[in-house]
């Protein structure tokens, strides 16, 4: 072996020897879930029976997008008018 190949082998061996503990120490255990993460989640919305019925009707008609939004708006207004 020449001096340059010995030097390259020594550098490679020292890299593996010294780099391995660094990699092993850098992996952190996953943080435990706490109650502080709960505010980030959106609370479940409570839908009125009128809203649910209008959604079912829109589904039955196969409405999507703007047409569905318009239909549901009119349907809910009509349902609320009947209720009063």
PEQUI-V853603 format. One record per pair of residues at least 24 apart in sequence whose ideal C-beta (glycine too) atoms are under 10 Angstrom apart, sorted by the first residue. I is the first residue (numbers start at 1). J is the second residue. D is the distance in whole Angstrom. If there is no record, write none. Layout:
BEGIN
i=(I:I)
j=(J:J)
d=(D:D)
END
This chain:
BEGIN
i=(48:48:48:48:49:49:50:50:50:50:50:50:50:50:51:51:51:51:53:54:54)
j=(76:79:80:83:79:83:75:76:77:78:79:80:82:83:75:76:79:80:79:78:79)
d=(8:8:9:10:9:10:8:5:9:9:4:6:9:7:9:6:8:10:7:9:7)
END
